[in-house]
């Protein structure tokens, strides 16, 4: 299992959030999620300007195994999407916490998040 970046928050749907200096929040799926999905072949990105509620669907990632919804961990407006994923969805497999980010949002409300230690404990429980 890879080390969880300590500057991120996590969700029980396996998304991560990074608070940016400009007040936006960058969101992607965790290394655990990309590993479980396998090689990604397609990412359906949301439209910029889309308003989403915490827990609502905001993107879809497809692998050779399955398609999986990516849920908004917070409420807000999508202000940027990772266009590189259209041609290279494998960036998520290669660098889930870096180049594999999916969206950047301007938050309007919070959602349920975990610290890295809480998320690790959650993953450990899943493996039991």
C-alpha positions as semicolon CSV with decimal commas, in nm:
position;residue;x (nm);y (nm);z (nm)
1;X;0,000;0,000;0,000
2;X;0,131;0,343;-0,086
3;X;0,183;0,618;0,168
4;X;-0,109;0,861;0,198
5;X;-0,015;1,226;0,143
6;X;-0,060;1,407;0,473
7;X;-0,183;1,734;0,323
8;X;-0,502;1,577;0,182
9;X;-0,848;1,494;0,315
10;X;-1,022;1,172;0,210
11;X;-1,375;1,034;0,173
12;X;-1,531;0,692;0,223
13;X;-1,602;0,692;-0,154
14;X;-1,222;0,705;-0,209
15;X;-1,186;1,062;-0,327
16;X;-0,914;1,297;-0,204
17;X;-0,924;1,675;-0,158
18;X;-0,643;1,928;-0,150
19;X;-0,706;2,283;-0,028
20;X;-0,531;2,526;-0,265
21;X;-0,393;2,867;-0,168
22;X;-0,650;3,047;-0,388
23;X;-0,940;2,893;-0,192
24;X;-1,026;2,629;-0,451
25;X;-1,017;2,257;-0,378
26;X;-0,853;2,002;-0,608
27;X;-1,019;1,659;-0,614
28;X;-0,919;1,318;-0,746
29;X;-0,956;0,951;-0,664
30;X;-0,725;0,777;-0,420
31;X;-0,448;0,538;-0,504
32;X;-0,660;0,265;-0,345
33;X;-0,947;0,342;-0,585
34;X;-0,734;0,350;-0,899
35;X;-0,565;0,026;-0,795
36;X;-0,900;-0,146;-0,739
37;X;-1,028;-0,025;-1,078
38;X;-0,721;-0,129;-1,272
39;X;-0,599;0,034;-1,592
40;X;-0,817;0,336;-1,666
41;X;-0,928;0,377;-2,027
42;X;-1,166;0,675;-2,011
43;X;-1,258;0,966;-1,786
44;X;-1,583;1,158;-1,828
45;X;-1,518;1,507;-1,695
46;X;-1,789;1,749;-1,581
47;X;-1,857;2,083;-1,749
48;X;-1,684;2,387;-1,604
49;X;-1,946;2,589;-1,418
50;X;-2,138;2,279;-1,304
51;X;-2,280;2,323;-0,953
52;X;-2,267;2,001;-0,753
53;X;-2,389;1,905;-0,408
54;X;-2,173;1,704;-0,171
55;X;-2,233;1,337;-0,251
56;X;-2,356;1,409;-0,603
57;X;-2,204;1,252;-0,914
58;X;-1,947;1,476;-1,082
59;X;-1,736;1,251;-1,307
60;X;-1,701;0,893;-1,427
61;X;-1,384;0,686;-1,454
62;X;-1,384;0,372;-1,668
63;X;-1,137;0,088;-1,659
64;X;-1,113;-0,242;-1,837
65;X;-1,294;-0,386;-1,530
66;X;-1,575;-0,139;-1,461
67;X;-1,711;0,213;-1,474
68;X;-1,725;0,402;-1,146
69;X;-1,885;0,731;-1,052
70;X;-1,673;0,996;-0,883
71;X;-1,876;1,179;-0,620
72;X;-1,832;1,540;-0,514
73;X;-1,688;1,533;-0,163
74;X;-1,801;1,894;-0,111
75;X;-2,065;2,124;-0,255
76;X;-1,948;2,385;-0,501
77;X;-1,882;2,492;-0,858
78;X;-1,645;2,313;-1,093
79;X;-1,391;2,578;-1,197
80;X;-1,134;2,358;-1,375
81;X;-1,103;2,004;-1,512
82;X;-0,791;1,806;-1,594
83;X;-0,816;1,810;-1,974
84;X;-0,504;1,589;-1,997
85;X;-0,715;1,294;-1,878
86;X;-0,917;1,295;-2,202
87;X;-0,614;1,170;-2,395
88;X;-0,428;1,006;-2,108
89;X;-0,661;0,861;-1,840
90;X;-0,369;0,648;-1,721
91;X;-0,231;0,960;-1,548
92;X;-0,464;0,864;-1,263
93;X;-0,303;0,519;-1,242
94;X;0,048;0,665;-1,260
95;X;0,006;0,962;-1,023
96;X;-0,331;0,956;-0,843
97;X;-0,235;1,238;-0,604
98;X;-0,057;1,461;-0,857
99;X;-0,102;1,471;-1,236
100;X;-0,407;1,246;-1,200
101;X;-0,629;1,511;-1,036
102;X;-0,978;1,527;-1,187
103;X;-1,147;1,859;-1,098
104;X;-1,092;2,182;-0,912
105;X;-1,391;2,331;-0,732
106;X;-1,484;2,658;-0,567
107;X;-1,645;2,528;-0,249
108;X;-1,984;2,645;-0,126
109;X;-2,027;2,384;0,146
110;X;-1,847;2,109;0,331
111;X;-1,881;1,736;0,307
112;X;-1,776;1,440;0,521
113;X;-1,398;1,400;0,507
114;X;-1,131;1,204;0,691
115;X;-0,772;1,274;0,788
116;X;-0,504;1,048;0,637
117;X;-0,496;0,841;0,959
118;X;-0,875;0,803;0,961
119;X;-0,875;0,701;0,594
120;X;-0,597;0,446;0,654
121;X;-0,801;0,299;0,940
122;X;-1,105;0,287;0,707
123;X;-0,898;0,100;0,443
124;X;-0,768;-0,140;0,707
125;X;-1,128;-0,219;0,810
126;X;-1,220;-0,290;0,446
127;X;-0,942;-0,547;0,426
128;X;-1,062;-0,733;0,738
